Amino acid sequence: MRVSVDQHDPGYSPGLIGRGVKVFLDGVEQRQVVTADDELGLIVMYDLDEQGNVKVEGDEVVWVTVHGAVKIELPYA
């Protein structure tokens, strides 16, 4: 399964992430998720600075991609 808040992503699912959907990486819940794909084992998320703020370079928000065991829990599953 793939879920995303990125309009350009094939897993785009508006309103799903952050509304009861939980995403875990290696058993740890992730909160800054843009895209999660449990089959590919990847999560794209906002990169945070030391204070926990989303990093911005110029006019662009910085995203990072991490890999591992991804689990997506839907609120109605």
N, CA, C and O atoms as CSV, one atom per row, in Angstrom:
chain,resi,resn,atom,element,x,y,z
A,1,MET,N,N,0.839,-1.168,0.000
A,1,MET,CA,C,0.000,0.000,0.000
A,1,MET,C,C,0.891,1.240,0.000
A,1,MET,O,O,1.985,1.251,0.564
A,2,ARG,N,N,0.383,2.277,-0.652
A,2,ARG,CA,C,1.112,3.544,-0.703
A,2,ARG,C,C,0.136,4.655,-0.371
A,2,ARG,O,O,-0.964,4.704,-0.923
A,3,VAL,N,N,0.527,5.544,0.524
A,3,VAL,CA,C,-0.270,6.720,0.855
A,3,VAL,C,C,0.633,7.944,0.762
A,3,VAL,O,O,1.826,7.876,1.059
A,4,SER,N,N,0.046,9.064,0.343
A,4,SER,CA,C,0.857,10.264,0.170
A,4,SER,C,C,-0.007,11.518,0.246
A,4,SER,O,O,-1.182,11.503,-0.119
A,5,VAL,N,N,0.594,12.597,0.725
A,5,VAL,CA,C,-0.038,13.911,0.679
A,5,VAL,C,C,0.528,14.751,-0.465
A,5,VAL,O,O,0.135,15.903,-0.650
A,6,ASP,N,N,1.453,14.170,-1.230
A,6,ASP,CA,C,2.061,14.831,-2.384
A,6,ASP,C,C,1.142,14.647,-3.592
A,6,ASP,O,O,0.924,13.522,-4.042
A,7,GLN,N,N,0.612,15.735,-4.108
A,7,GLN,CA,C,-0.322,15.681,-5.243
A,7,GLN,C,C,0.292,15.050,-6.481
A,7,GLN,O,O,-0.438,14.581,-7.354
A,8,HIS,N,N,1.609,15.025,-6.578
A,8,HIS,CA,C,2.285,14.478,-7.749
A,8,HIS,C,C,2.665,13.013,-7.570
A,8,HIS,O,O,3.248,12.407,-8.469
A,9,ASP,N,N,2.340,12.447,-6.424
A,9,ASP,CA,C,2.681,11.051,-6.127
A,9,ASP,C,C,1.520,10.139,-6.530
A,9,ASP,O,O,0.358,10.491,-6.329
A,10,PRO,N,N,1.832,8.964,-7.099
A,10,PRO,CA,C,0.750,8.041,-7.492
A,10,PRO,C,C,-0.073,7.528,-6.314
A,10,PRO,O,O,-1.177,7.023,-6.516
A,11,GLY,N,N,0.430,7.644,-5.106
A,11,GLY,CA,C,-0.310,7.214,-3.927
A,11,GLY,C,C,-1.072,8.345,-3.250
A,11,GLY,O,O,-1.516,8.213,-2.110
A,12,TYR,N,N,-1.221,9.468,-3.971
A,12,TYR,CA,C,-1.873,10.639,-3.393
A,12,TYR,C,C,-3.220,10.265,-2.794
A,12,TYR,O,O,-4.091,9.720,-3.472
A,13,SER,N,N,-3.372,10.566,-1.520
A,13,SER,CA,C,-4.598,10.240,-0.793
A,13,SER,C,C,-4.931,11.414,0.115
A,13,SER,O,O,-4.622,11.396,1.306
A,14,PRO,N,N,-5.568,12.443,-0.458
A,14,PRO,CA,C,-5.816,13.667,0.309
A,14,PRO,C,C,-6.622,13.394,1.566
A,14,PRO,O,O,-7.619,12.671,1.555
A,15,GLY,N,N,-6.159,13.994,2.641
A,15,GLY,CA,C,-6.873,13.890,3.897
A,15,GLY,C,C,-6.659,12.599,4.655
A,15,GLY,O,O,-7.204,12.440,5.748
A,16,LEU,N,N,-5.883,11.666,4.114
A,16,LEU,CA,C,-5.723,10.377,4.779
A,16,LEU,C,C,-4.631,10.426,5.841
A,16,LEU,O,O,-4.881,10.090,6.999
A,17,ILE,N,N,-3.415,10.843,5.459
A,17,ILE,CA,C,-2.327,10.928,6.432
A,17,ILE,C,C,-2.651,12.053,7.404
A,17,ILE,O,O,-3.028,13.150,6.995
A,18,GLY,N,N,-2.503,11.776,8.670
A,18,GLY,CA,C,-2.787,12.757,9.699
A,18,GLY,C,C,-4.227,12.709,10.180
A,18,GLY,O,O,-4.610,13.469,11.070
A,19,ARG,N,N,-5.020,11.833,9.605
A,19,ARG,CA,C,-6.427,11.708,10.011
A,19,ARG,C,C,-6.727,10.271,10.389
A,19,ARG,O,O,-7.649,9.645,9.867
A,20,GLY,N,N,-5.928,9.771,11.306
A,20,GLY,CA,C,-6.145,8.420,11.787
A,20,GLY,C,C,-5.197,7.397,11.195
A,20,GLY,O,O,-5.070,6.296,11.730
A,21,VAL,N,N,-4.524,7.736,10.093
A,21,VAL,CA,C,-3.542,6.828,9.512
A,21,VAL,C,C,-2.258,6.952,10.308
A,21,VAL,O,O,-1.799,8.057,10.597
A,22,LYS,N,N,-1.687,5.825,10.659
A,22,LYS,CA,C,-0.411,5.818,11.364
A,22,LYS,C,C,0.621,5.136,10.486
A,22,LYS,O,O,0.342,4.126,9.840
A,23,VAL,N,N,1.821,5.709,10.474
A,23,VAL,CA,C,2.916,5.160,9.684
A,23,VAL,C,C,4.070,4.864,10.632
A,23,VAL,O,O,4.466,5.706,11.438
A,24,PHE,N,N,4.604,3.641,10.518
A,24,PHE,CA,C,5.692,3.195,11.376
A,24,PHE,C,C,6.899,2.822,10.525
A,24,PHE,O,O,6.756,2.246,9.447
A,25,LEU,N,N,8.083,3.154,11.017
A,25,LEU,CA,C,9.340,2.748,10.402
A,25,LEU,C,C,10.102,1.948,11.449
A,25,LEU,O,O,10.454,2.466,12.508
A,26,ASP,N,N,10.350,0.683,11.140
A,26,ASP,CA,C,11.039,-0.208,12.076
A,26,ASP,C,C,10.396,-0.174,13.465
A,26,ASP,O,O,11.087,-0.206,14.483
A,27,GLY,N,N,9.055,-0.109,13.487
A,27,GLY,CA,C,8.310,-0.154,14.728
A,27,GLY,C,C,8.111,1.170,15.442
A,27,GLY,O,O,7.443,1.220,16.475
A,28,VAL,N,N,8.683,2.249,14.906
A,28,VAL,CA,C,8.574,3.566,15.536
A,28,VAL,C,C,7.648,4.444,14.695
A,28,VAL,O,O,7.865,4.617,13.496
A,29,GLU,N,N,6.610,4.999,15.337
A,29,GLU,CA,C,5.665,5.845,14.601
A,29,GLU,C,C,6.364,7.099,14.090
A,29,GLU,O,O,7.147,7.726,14.803
A,30,GLN,N,N,6.068,7.449,12.850
A,30,GLN,CA,C,6.635,8.633,12.209
A,30,GLN,C,C,5.538,9.676,12.054
A,30,GLN,O,O,4.407,9.341,11.700
A,31,ARG,N,N,5.862,10.928,12.314
A,31,ARG,CA,C,4.847,11.985,12.320
A,31,ARG,C,C,4.971,12.975,11.160
A,31,ARG,O,O,3.991,13.650,10.844
A,32,GLN,N,N,6.100,13.085,10.533
A,32,GLN,CA,C,6.316,14.093,9.487
A,32,GLN,C,C,6.269,13.464,8.098
A,32,GLN,O,O,7.071,13.808,7.230
A,33,VAL,N,N,5.337,12.551,7.893
A,33,VAL,CA,C,5.292,11.742,6.672
A,33,VAL,C,C,4.653,12.502,5.514
A,33,VAL,O,O,3.606,13.133,5.666
A,34,VAL,N,N,5.304,12.427,4.358
A,34,VAL,CA,C,4.760,12.935,3.106
A,34,VAL,C,C,4.225,11.753,2.312
A,34,VAL,O,O,3.092,11.784,1.833
A,35,THR,N,N,5.040,10.710,2.173
A,35,THR,CA,C,4.668,9.506,1.435
A,35,THR,C,C,5.184,8.286,2.191
A,35,THR,O,O,6.286,8.298,2.739
A,36,ALA,N,N,4.369,7.235,2.210
A,36,ALA,CA,C,4.792,5.968,2.811
A,36,ALA,C,C,4.387,4.836,1.881
A,36,ALA,O,O,3.275,4.823,1.354
A,37,ASP,N,N,5.299,3.882,1.680
A,37,ASP,CA,C,5.038,2.719,0.831
A,37,ASP,C,C,5.574,1.496,1.552
A,37,ASP,O,O,6.784,1.327,1.704
A,38,ASP,N,N,4.645,0.635,2.000
A,38,ASP,CA,C,5.081,-0.528,2.770
A,38,ASP,C,C,5.682,-1.620,1.892
A,38,ASP,O,O,6.494,-2.410,2.376
A,39,GLU,N,N,5.307,-1.688,0.614
A,39,GLU,CA,C,5.891,-2.688,-0.285
A,39,GLU,C,C,7.327,-2.351,-0.647
A,39,GLU,O,O,8.177,-3.239,-0.719
A,40,LEU,N,N,7.602,-1.076,-0.875
A,40,LEU,CA,C,8.966,-0.640,-1.206
A,40,LEU,C,C,9.809,-0.409,0.044
A,40,LEU,O,O,11.031,-0.296,-0.046
A,41,GLY,N,N,9.166,-0.337,1.209
A,41,GLY,CA,C,9.896,-0.103,2.452
A,41,GLY,C,C,10.513,1.278,2.518
A,41,GLY,O,O,11.669,1.438,2.910
A,42,LEU,N,N,9.720,2.290,2.123
A,42,LEU,CA,C,10.266,3.646,2.158
A,42,LEU,C,C,9.256,4.631,2.699
A,42,LEU,O,O,8.043,4.455,2.589
A,43,ILE,N,N,9.809,5.674,3.290
A,43,ILE,CA,C,9.027,6.807,3.755
A,43,ILE,C,C,9.741,8.076,3.309
A,43,ILE,O,O,10.947,8.225,3.509
A,44,VAL,N,N,8.990,8.981,2.707
A,44,VAL,CA,C,9.481,10.326,2.413
A,44,VAL,C,C,8.884,11.210,3.491
A,44,VAL,O,O,7.674,11.203,3.718
A,45,MET,N,N,9.743,11.970,4.154
A,45,MET,CA,C,9.259,12.810,5.250
A,45,MET,C,C,9.961,14.149,5.237
A,45,MET,O,O,11.007,14.326,4.612
A,46,TYR,N,N,9.350,15.096,5.951
A,46,TYR,CA,C,9.971,16.404,6.102
A,46,TYR,C,C,11.233,16.269,6.935
A,46,TYR,O,O,11.248,15.560,7.941
A,47,ASP,N,N,12.292,16.951,6.514
A,47,ASP,CA,C,13.542,16.980,7.278
A,47,ASP,C,C,13.418,18.060,8.349
A,47,ASP,O,O,12.956,19.167,8.072
A,48,LEU,N,N,13.825,17.739,9.554
A,48,LEU,CA,C,13.700,18.670,10.673
A,48,LEU,C,C,15.064,19.139,11.146
A,48,LEU,O,O,16.049,18.405,11.070
A,49,ASP,N,N,15.110,20.378,11.637
A,49,ASP,CA,C,16.353,20.884,12.222
A,49,ASP,C,C,16.432,20.471,13.688
A,49,ASP,O,O,15.581,19.726,14.174
A,50,GLU,N,N,17.448,20.953,14.386
A,50,GLU,CA,C,17.677,20.566,15.777
A,50,GLU,C,C,16.541,20.990,16.709
A,50,GLU,O,O,16.340,20.381,17.759
A,51,GLN,N,N,15.805,22.023,16.330
A,51,GLN,CA,C,14.696,22.505,17.155
A,51,GLN,C,C,13.370,21.825,16.790
A,51,GLN,O,O,12.339,22.104,17.403
A,52,GLY,N,N,13.399,20.940,15.800
A,52,GLY,CA,C,12.185,20.249,15.396
A,52,GLY,C,C,11.362,20.980,14.356
A,52,GLY,O,O,10.215,20.617,14.096
A,53,ASN,N,N,11.948,22.017,13.755
A,53,ASN,CA,C,11.261,22.773,12.706
A,53,ASN,C,C,11.585,22.172,11.339
A,53,ASN,O,O,12.674,21.640,11.121
A,54,VAL,N,N,10.629,22.265,10.433
A,54,VAL,CA,C,10.845,21.771,9.075
A,54,VAL,C,C,11.906,22.633,8.390
A,54,VAL,O,O,11.828,23.862,8.404
A,55,LYS,N,N,12.897,21.970,7.793
A,55,LYS,CA,C,13.965,22.688,7.086
A,55,LYS,C,C,13.447,23.219,5.752
A,55,LYS,O,O,12.674,22.563,5.054
A,56,VAL,N,N,13.898,24.430,5.423
A,56,VAL,CA,C,13.543,25.067,4.159
A,56,VAL,C,C,14.823,25.578,3.527
A,56,VAL,O,O,15.643,26.214,4.189
A,57,GLU,N,N,14.990,25.297,2.240
A,57,GLU,CA,C,16.135,25.812,1.479
A,57,GLU,C,C,15.578,26.656,0.351
A,57,GLU,O,O,14.957,26.139,-0.578
A,58,GLY,N,N,15.803,27.961,0.434
A,58,GLY,CA,C,15.201,28.867,-0.545
A,58,GLY,C,C,13.695,28.868,-0.336
A,58,GLY,O,O,13.209,29.204,0.743
A,59,ASP,N,N,12.957,28.487,-1.378
A,59,ASP,CA,C,11.496,28.407,-1.295
A,59,ASP,C,C,11.014,26.977,-1.157
A,59,ASP,O,O,9.808,26.731,-1.176
A,60,GLU,N,N,11.929,26.028,-1.019
A,60,GLU,CA,C,11.572,24.608,-1.021
A,60,GLU,C,C,11.700,23.978,0.363
A,60,GLU,O,O,12.688,24.185,1.066
A,61,VAL,N,N,10.690,23.210,0.737
A,61,VAL,CA,C,10.743,22.412,1.953
A,61,VAL,C,C,11.636,21.210,1.672
A,61,VAL,O,O,11.554,20.619,0.595
A,62,VAL,N,N,12.483,20.841,2.624
A,62,VAL,CA,C,13.428,19.745,2.437
A,62,VAL,C,C,12.783,18.428,2.866
A,62,VAL,O,O,12.265,18.312,3.976
A,63,TRP,N,N,12.822,17.441,1.974
A,63,TRP,CA,C,12.332,16.103,2.260
A,63,TRP,C,C,13.504,15.142,2.317
A,63,TRP,O,O,14.510,15.345,1.638
A,64,VAL,N,N,13.381,14.101,3.121
A,64,VAL,CA,C,14.360,13.021,3.158
A,64,VAL,C,C,13.624,11.711,2.919
A,64,VAL,O,O,12.443,11.578,3.241
A,65,THR,N,N,14.327,10.760,2.360
A,65,THR,CA,C,13.765,9.425,2.143
A,65,THR,C,C,14.508,8.448,3.040
A,65,THR,O,O,15.738,8.408,3.050
A,66,VAL,N,N,13.747,7.660,3.793
A,66,VAL,CA,C,14.325,6.656,4.672
A,66,VAL,C,C,13.767,5.290,4.288
A,66,VAL,O,O,12.660,5.182,3.760
A,67,HIS,N,N,14.547,4.256,4.562
A,67,HIS,CA,C,14.158,2.900,4.191
A,67,HIS,C,C,14.165,1.996,5.416
A,67,HIS,O,O,14.944,2.190,6.349
A,68,GLY,N,N,13.290,1.015,5.394
A,68,GLY,CA,C,13.213,0.050,6.480
A,68,GLY,C,C,11.898,-0.695,6.411
A,68,GLY,O,O,11.243,-0.741,5.370
A,69,ALA,N,N,11.520,-1.282,7.544
A,69,ALA,CA,C,10.244,-1.996,7.627
A,69,ALA,C,C,9.144,-0.968,7.857
A,69,ALA,O,O,9.050,-0.382,8.935
A,70,VAL,N,N,8.314,-0.752,6.841
A,70,VAL,CA,C,7.248,0.251,6.901
A,70,VAL,C,C,5.908,-0.440,7.138
A,70,VAL,O,O,5.567,-1.422,6.479
A,71,LYS,N,N,5.167,0.095,8.089
A,71,LYS,CA,C,3.824,-0.407,8.380
A,71,LYS,C,C,2.865,0.773,8.324
A,71,LYS,O,O,3.117,1.821,8.918
A,72,ILE,N,N,1.766,0.592,7.606
A,72,ILE,CA,C,0.747,1.638,7.482
A,72,ILE,C,C,-0.534,1.097,8.123
A,72,ILE,O,O,-1.052,0.055,7.722
A,73,GLU,N,N,-1.026,1.818,9.116
A,73,GLU,CA,C,-2.261,1.411,9.780
A,73,GLU,C,C,-3.370,2.393,9.408
A,73,GLU,O,O,-3.254,3.594,9.650
A,74,LEU,N,N,-4.433,1.876,8.824
A,74,LEU,CA,C,-5.578,2.695,8.471
A,74,LEU,C,C,-6.568,2.723,9.630
A,74,LEU,O,O,-6.667,1.753,10.381
A,75,PRO,N,N,-7.304,3.825,9.783
A,75,PRO,CA,C,-8.203,3.929,10.929
A,75,PRO,C,C,-9.380,2.966,10.881
A,75,PRO,O,O,-9.987,2.667,11.910
A,76,TYR,N,N,-9.695,2.488,9.703
A,76,TYR,CA,C,-10.854,1.603,9.553
A,76,TYR,C,C,-10.461,0.153,9.366
A,76,TYR,O,O,-11.318,-0.695,9.117
A,77,ALA,N,N,-9.160,-0.148,9.485
A,77,ALA,CA,C,-8.703,-1.526,9.270
A,77,ALA,C,C,-8.859,-2.355,10.524
A,77,ALA,O,O,-8.525,-3.540,10.526
